[in-house]
Amino acid sequence: MMVRERVPLELAANFTSEMKTCATIGIGAGSGTTGQVLVMHEMLGLNLGSMAKFVRNFMRDAQDVRAAFSAYVSAVKNGSFPSNELHAW
């Protein structure tokens, strides 16, 4: 497994298509990777500074932490997160 953080989305997608036996995990690398990761504190809106471009606050519309995690999982599975326009370089 290889993690690609803040890699331009086209490069991350090309790299993933070339990797036949290795999963690629993206953080700010667009939807062209095998999987996604997001720092828990950032996805819950608990950071103290400004949010990176690739962060989405899943707690904003959730009733509790469990619902925020469920929303994140659902968004990754249905392809609505990450958005290449909003959450990638």
N, C-alpha and C positions, 0 to 999 in steps of 0.2 A: 504494500500500500504506500502511496506517495501523496503527501498533502501539498496542494498548490494554493498559496495565499497571495492575494493581490497580484495575480498574473493576468495579463490581458485575456479576455474571454476567447478570442480566436486562437491564441497560443495554447491555452488550456484545453480547448476542444480538440485541436490538432494533436496535442500530446496524448490525450486520452484515446483518440482513434488509433494511434500507433502502438499503444500499450496493449498487448494481447493477453498477458498473464498477470497484470498488476492493476489493482483498482486505484483510481485517482480521486482524491477528496478535495473539494474546493472550499475556500473561504474567501469570498470576494472575487472568484475566478469565473463566475457565470454558471450557466446551467449545463455546459458541455462536459462536466466531470462525472465520474461514476456515482459520487455521493456528495453530501454537503455537511459542513460543520459550522456552528455558530457558538460563540462564547456565551455561556449561560447568563452571566450578569448583564451582558449587552442585550440579549434577546428578551430579558425581563425588564429592560429599561433602568437597570441599577448602576449604570456607569456615572461617574462624576463629571466627565468632560463632554465634549461633543462626540457624536456617534460617527463612526466610519461610514463611508458611502454604502458598504455592503451589509450594514446592520439593519434589521427590521425589528421593531419593538413588538413582540407578540403578546406582551402583557397588557398593552394599551386597550385591546378589545376583549380581554379575557376576564372572567370573574375570579379566577384564582390561578396559582402557579401551575397546577395540573392541567387546567384548560389551556394555558399558554403553551405548554409543551405539546399538548395534543394538536393545537393549531399549527405549531411549527412542523410537526410530523406530517400532518395533512397537507400543508402547503408545499412541502418538499415532494411528497408523493404525487400530488396532482399537478405539479409543475408551475405553480404560481409563485414559488420562491425557490431560488432567487430569480428575479426579473433581470434579464440581461440589460435592460434599459436603466433600471434603478439600482441594482445591487452588484454590478460588475465593473471592471476597469476596462 
